[in-house]
Amino acid sequence: MNDLPHTEQPLAIVVLLSGGGSNLQSIIDHITKHTLNARIKCVLSNDSKAYGLERAQQAGIPTRVIEHQQYSNRESFDLELIRCIEQFQPELIVLAGFMRILSDHFVNHFYGRMINIHPSLLPKYRGLHTHQRALQAGDKEHGLTIHYVSTKLDGGPVILQKSVPVLAHDSKESLAQRVLKEEHIAYPQVIEWIAQGQIQLIDDQVIRHHP
């Protein structure tokens, strides 16, 4: 169970990413516009070339790089990740395109304090290539899921889902862009709900308290 306090203090978050960081940019933009009461304490990546690190630096946010290739196994990499994250004492860890499967130890350490955004309507299309798979299946709608991270890949308790129509002329690229546009709205919204104390996780069930 997690009890998130009702507080005027900004929610302290750490963002983990591996790539371009467009969801990070959306979070930064919402904080700047005062539509999200949060403070990004650090942006952490497993790839020193991730453009998301540059986005963070442009916004004056501390960054850290922990390259997984430098570690002999996933567990030792995750232990270093935990050590680094704990230095910033986040109330919430936000996975924004972090392309590493995390060990059970890591997930259990932060369970109830770590969320992920996945580009499908889970439980459909866990893992990669979700847009292509939705098109191949002939789905009429596709979308995104924001969920707490559990030891089951893309299988944690769902906080929010948003759907978009699949159009007749869609390619995987055009479908991906439409989903991404919704991601940029939905992820800051869910983080703000958590900042406001509207979200509780009780016995692996998400409860939302409307203000």
N, C-alpha and C positions, 0 to 999 in steps of 0.2 A: 504493500500500500504506500502511496506517496501523498503527502499533504503539502501542497504548495501554498505558501503564505500569501495573503492579500496584502500587498505592500506597494507603496509608491516608489520604492527603490527599483531601479532598472534590473531586470532579470539578467544575471550573469551567465553568458553562454560562451562555449567554445565550439567552433565550427571545424569539422574535418572534411577535407576534399582532396580530389586527385586530379581535377581537370580545370576547365575554364572558369567555373565559379559563378555562373549566371544566377543561380539561386542565392549565393552569398551576396551578390550585388543587389538583388532585390531586397534582402534583409537589411543591408546597409542603407539603401534608399529609404526604406520605411522607418528606420531609426532616425535618419536625418530629417524626415518629414514629421516626426513625432507621432506617427501612427503605430509605432511599435516601441513599447517601453522596455528596451533591452540594451545591454552593453556587451559587445563582442570582446571578450578578454584576450582571445588568441584565435588565429586561423592556423591550423596544423595540416600539413600534407605529407604524403609518402613520396611525392615527386617534386623535386626542386624546380622543375620546368613548368609546373602547373600555373596557368595564368591567373588562377584564383589568388595566388600569393601576391601577385602584382596588384590585383584589385584591393586586397587588404592593405598593402603598403601605401597605396594611394589614399586610402581612407585613414591612415595613421594607426592601423591596428597591428599589434605585435604578431609576428609569424614564427613558426617553427617548422623545420623539415626533419622527418625521421624516415630515411629511405629503407624500405623493407629488405632490399638486396643486401644490406649491411648486416643482416641478422641470419643466423643459421636455421632458425625455424620460426613459425608463426607465433609461438608462445613467447619467445624472448623479445620479438618485435612488439607484441602487445604489452608486455610488462614495461617496456620503455615508453610506450604510448601512454599507459596509465600514469607512470611517474611524471611525465611531462604535463599531462592534462591536470593532474592533481595540484600542480604548482599554481594553477590559475583559479582553483576552487570554484568551478562552474556549478550553477544550479541546474543547467541543462546542457547536454551535448547534442549538437545538430549535425547529422551526417548529410552532406550536400554533394553527392557524387563522389563518395569515398569508395574507391574500387578495390577494397580488400575485404575478404571474408574474415570476420573477427572471431577470435577463440571464445569458447564458452566462458572461460575465466574472465575475459574482458567484458563480455556482455553481462554476466551475472554481477560483476563489480559495479556496473553503472545501471543496472536494470531499474526502470522507472524514471530514469533521468536522461535517457538517450532516445532520440527520435530520428526517423529516416523518411525520405520521400522516394517513392518507387513509381516509375512510369507505367503502371497498369492498374486495372481494377482488381486488386487482389481479392480472392486467391488465384485469379487468373494470371498466368505468365510471370511466375517468379523467375528471378535471374535476369539474363541478358536478352537483347534483341526483341524487346516486348512489342514494338510497333510493327515490325515485320511479321511477328507471330499473330498479332491481331488481324492484320490484313489477310494473311494466309488462311485464317480461320473464317473469314467472311463476317467478322463481327460488325454489328451496326453501331456500337458505341465502344469507346476506349476511354482511358483517362489516367488518373493518378490516385495514389493512396499514401497518406501520411500515417505512420504507425510507430508505436514504441518498438524498440529493437529487442528481440528475444533470441534465444539460441537456435530457433528454427529460421532458416533463410527466408527473408521477406514474409515472415509468419507471425510477427508480434501483434499485440492488440491494436486495432484500427481506431484512429482518432477522427479522420476525415477522408472522404473520397469525393472526387469531382470527375464528372464525365464530359466527354466531348463526342459529337457525332463523327462517325467514319463516313467520309464522302466518297462518291463513286470514283472520282478521279484521284483519290489520295495516293501518294507515294509514302514510303516510310518516313521520308524527310518532312513532307508537308504535315503528316500526322504528328510527328515528333514536335514540330514547331507549335502546333495548336495545343498540344498537351503542355509544353514548356511554358506557354503564355499563362495557362491556368496555374501551373506550379508557382510562378512568380507572385501570384495573388494569394494562393492558398497557404504557402509555407509561412510567410510572415503572419498571416491571420492566426494560424494554429499556435505559433510561438507567443503571440499576444494573448490568446486565451490562457495559455499556461502562465504567462506573466501576471495575468489578472486573477489567477487562482481558480479559473473556471473548470479546469480539467483535473480529475482525479483518476488514479489507476488503483482499483480495488479488486483483489482476487483475479487479476488478469483481465478485468473488464474496465473499459473506459467509461467514466461518468462525466457528463458535462453539466455544469451548473450555470444556467443562464442568468445574467445579471437582472 
